[in-house]
Amino acid sequence: MVLSALEKAKILVEALPYIRSFYGKIVVIKYGGHAMLNCELKRAVLTDVVLMKYVGMHPVLVHGGGPDISRMLKRLGKESVFVNGRRVTDEETMEVVEMVLGRLNKEIAAFINQLGGKAVGLCGKDANLLLAEKEEGEDLGLVGRVKSVNPELLLSVIAQGYIPVVAPIGLGPRGEGLNINADTVAGKIAAALKAEKLILLTDVPGILSNPEDETSVISTIHLGDIPQLLASGRVSGGMIPKLECCREALEEGVKRAHILDGRIPHAILLEVFTDEGIGTMVVP
């Protein structure tokens, strides 16, 4: 469909109040899933990020890389082992995790730079950005949880006009790298920066009232409704940690959290700059 000049103008006018409202505000985006694997979607997501910076917002990108890690392990003849959706990470696997995430981190930053933005690739080891400790409970090896975030590094990078791109590797108590869930890292960074929005890109339309029906997206969830929603069983699998991540972020000061379908081109712009929005928004 080709838009007329008038239709394009109407879209820009509709976006104006949102641009004004979010000017100077920090938005943390967790980038992963299909949007990292499809070239067209990758360009759309990163173009959205560059546009956000140009209109005065401050995007911070946190990326995953699970499929790439699994492929590399398979090439090396090592089986990927998961417990409750989390990768068991021995020392050999951790070397692969750091290698793959490091490569992806620089590729994403380079792509943003090619699109006209200015990006800096970081990981949790840089300037003690993500201090972490090993997960308690089941022994998953070098799998960690965030103890603290150093917001000064990110704020300094943002103040200089750059877009931080963060790989979810934490710095353990003995200087070792720890593999951390990217959703969790995004939520903790959003909380530390008192972000206006936390956006999680996924491979589903949002939180569904009926898991069998992808059209049954719950557009808005209030923070107080989350325990009942989880207890009802309507949220399952990978959506549980994402919803928990949104809950923790809002409890720690983030204004809004969004779970969006990263398979839709320009999903971020549709959510941030239009009246309708898409996906599920979690509000206080």
C-alpha positions in Angstrom: 0.0 0.0 0.0 1.4 3.4 -1.1 0.6 6.2 1.3 -0.3 9.6 0.0 1.5 12.7 1.2 -1.5 13.7 3.3 -1.6 10.2 5.0 2.1 10.5 5.8 1.5 14.0 7.2 -1.3 12.6 9.4 1.0 9.9 10.7 3.6 12.5 11.7 1.0 14.7 13.4 -0.2 11.6 15.4 3.3 10.9 16.5 4.0 14.5 17.6 2.5 14.4 21.2 4.4 11.1 21.8 7.7 12.6 20.6 7.1 15.5 22.9 6.1 13.3 25.8 9.1 11.0 25.6 11.7 13.6 24.6 14.8 13.2 26.8 13.4 10.0 28.4 15.2 6.6 28.6 13.7 3.6 26.9 15.3 0.1 27.5 14.7 -2.4 24.8 15.4 -6.1 25.0 16.2 -7.3 21.5 16.0 -11.0 20.8 14.0 -13.8 19.2 13.0 -13.9 15.5 13.9 -10.1 15.2 17.6 -11.0 15.6 17.5 -13.8 13.0 15.5 -12.2 10.1 17.5 -9.6 8.2 14.5 -7.5 7.3 13.3 -7.4 10.9 16.8 -6.7 12.2 17.0 -3.6 10.0 13.5 -2.5 11.1 14.3 -2.8 14.8 17.6 -1.1 14.6 16.2 1.7 12.4 13.5 2.3 15.0 16.2 2.6 17.6 18.1 5.1 15.5 15.0 7.1 14.9 14.2 7.2 18.6 17.6 8.7 19.2 17.2 11.3 16.5 13.8 12.6 17.9 15.4 13.1 21.4 14.7 9.8 23.2 17.5 7.8 24.8 17.2 4.1 23.7 19.3 1.4 25.5 19.5 -1.9 23.7 20.0 -5.2 25.6 20.4 -8.2 23.3 20.2 -12.0 23.7 21.7 -14.6 21.4 20.5 -18.1 22.5 20.0 -19.6 19.0 23.5 -18.4 17.9 25.0 -19.9 21.0 23.2 -23.2 20.4 24.4 -23.3 16.8 28.0 -22.7 17.8 27.9 -25.4 20.5 26.5 -27.8 18.0 29.3 -27.0 15.5 31.8 -27.7 18.3 30.1 -31.1 19.0 28.7 -29.9 22.4 25.1 -30.5 23.3 23.0 -27.7 24.7 21.4 -28.6 28.0 18.5 -26.7 29.5 16.7 -26.8 32.9 13.4 -25.0 33.1 14.3 -23.0 30.0 17.7 -21.9 31.3 21.0 -23.0 29.7 23.3 -25.1 31.9 26.6 -23.3 31.5 29.9 -25.1 32.3 33.2 -23.4 31.8 33.5 -24.6 28.2 30.0 -23.4 27.4 30.7 -20.0 29.0 33.7 -19.5 26.7 31.3 -20.0 23.8 28.7 -17.8 25.3 31.2 -14.9 25.7 32.6 -15.4 22.2 29.2 -15.5 20.5 27.6 -12.6 22.5 30.7 -10.5 22.0 30.5 -11.0 18.2 26.8 -10.2 18.2 27.3 -7.2 20.4 29.8 -5.6 17.9 27.7 -6.6 14.9 24.6 -4.9 16.3 26.6 -1.8 17.2 28.1 -1.7 13.7 24.7 -2.1 12.1 23.3 0.9 14.1 26.3 2.9 13.0 25.7 2.0 9.4 22.1 3.2 9.8 23.2 6.6 10.9 23.3 6.2 14.7 26.2 6.1 17.1 26.3 2.9 19.1 28.8 1.6 21.7 28.9 -2.1 22.4 29.3 -3.1 26.1 29.0 -6.1 28.4 28.5 -6.4 32.1 32.2 -6.7 32.7 32.8 -3.1 31.5 33.3 -0.7 34.4 31.5 -3.2 36.7 28.3 -2.5 34.7 26.6 -5.7 35.9 27.9 -7.2 39.1 26.4 -10.7 39.5 26.4 -13.8 41.6 25.6 -17.4 40.7 22.0 -18.4 40.7 20.8 -20.2 43.8 18.9 -23.5 43.7 19.6 -25.9 40.9 23.3 -26.0 39.9 23.3 -24.5 36.4 27.0 -23.8 36.4 28.1 -20.3 35.4 24.5 -18.9 35.3 24.1 -15.7 37.3 21.6 -13.1 38.6 22.2 -9.4 38.8 23.3 -8.1 42.2 23.8 -4.4 41.1 23.9 -2.2 38.0 26.4 0.7 37.5 24.2 3.3 35.8 27.1 5.8 35.6 28.6 4.1 32.6 25.4 4.0 30.7 24.4 7.6 31.6 27.8 8.8 30.5 27.5 7.0 27.2 24.0 8.4 26.7 25.1 11.9 27.6 27.7 11.8 24.9 25.0 11.0 22.3 25.7 7.3 21.9 23.3 4.3 22.0 24.5 1.7 24.5 24.2 -1.9 23.3 24.6 -4.3 26.2 25.4 -8.1 26.1 23.9 -10.0 29.1 27.2 -11.1 30.7 27.7 -10.4 34.4 30.9 -10.0 36.4 31.1 -12.6 39.1 32.7 -12.2 42.5 36.0 -13.8 41.3 36.1 -11.9 38.1 34.5 -14.7 36.1 31.8 -14.1 33.5 28.3 -15.3 34.3 25.6 -16.0 31.8 22.4 -14.0 32.7 18.9 -14.0 31.1 18.7 -11.0 28.8 15.1 -10.1 29.9 16.3 -10.0 33.5 19.3 -7.8 32.5 17.0 -5.4 30.6 14.6 -5.1 33.5 17.4 -4.4 36.0 19.0 -1.8 33.7 15.7 -0.1 33.2 15.2 0.0 37.0 18.7 1.4 37.6 18.1 4.1 35.0 14.6 4.9 36.1 13.5 4.4 32.5 10.3 5.7 31.1 9.7 2.4 29.3 10.9 -1.2 29.2 10.2 -3.0 25.9 10.6 -6.7 25.6 10.5 -8.0 22.0 9.2 -11.6 21.7 8.0 -14.1 19.2 4.3 -13.9 20.3 1.7 -11.1 20.0 1.8 -10.4 23.7 0.2 -11.8 26.8 -2.8 -13.9 25.7 -6.1 -14.5 27.6 -6.4 -17.7 25.7 -3.0 -19.3 25.0 -4.5 -21.2 22.0 -5.8 -18.0 20.4 -3.1 -15.5 19.2 -5.8 -12.8 18.7 -6.7 -12.8 22.4 -4.0 -10.3 23.3 -4.5 -8.6 26.7 -3.8 -4.9 25.8 -3.3 -3.6 29.3 -2.3 -5.4 32.6 -2.2 -3.6 35.9 0.6 -4.4 38.3 -1.8 -5.7 41.0 -3.4 -8.2 38.6 -0.2 -10.1 37.8 -0.2 -12.5 40.8 -3.8 -13.6 39.9 -3.0 -13.8 36.2 0.0 -16.1 37.0 -2.0 -18.2 39.4 -4.8 -18.7 36.8 -2.4 -20.7 34.5 -3.3 -18.5 31.5 0.4 -17.4 31.4 2.9 -20.2 30.9 6.3 -21.1 29.5 8.6 -18.3 28.5 5.9 -15.6 29.2 6.1 -16.2 33.0 9.7 -14.8 33.4 8.9 -12.0 31.0 5.8 -10.9 33.0 7.8 -11.3 36.3 10.5 -9.1 34.7 7.9 -6.4 33.9 6.5 -6.7 37.5 9.9 -6.2 39.1 10.9 -3.3 36.8 7.7 -1.4 37.6 8.1 -2.1 41.4 11.6 -0.6 41.1 10.5 2.6 39.4 10.0 2.0 35.7 6.9 3.8 34.4 5.6 1.3 31.8 6.6 -2.1 30.5 5.6 -3.5 27.1 5.7 -7.1 25.7 5.7 -6.7 21.9 5.7 -9.1 18.9 9.1 -8.6 17.4 8.0 -10.4 14.2 6.0 -7.3 13.2 8.2 -4.8 11.3 8.6 -1.5 13.3 6.8 -2.9 16.3 8.6 -0.4 18.5 7.4 2.6 16.5 3.9 1.3 16.4 3.8 1.0 20.2 5.6 4.2 21.1 4.4 6.7 18.5 0.8 5.7 17.6 -2.6 5.9 19.4 -3.5 2.3 19.0 -0.2 0.6 20.1 0.3 -3.1 19.9 1.1 -6.0 22.3 0.6 -5.9 26.0 1.4 -2.9 28.2 2.0 -3.4 32.0 1.2 -0.3 34.1 1.3 0.5 37.8 
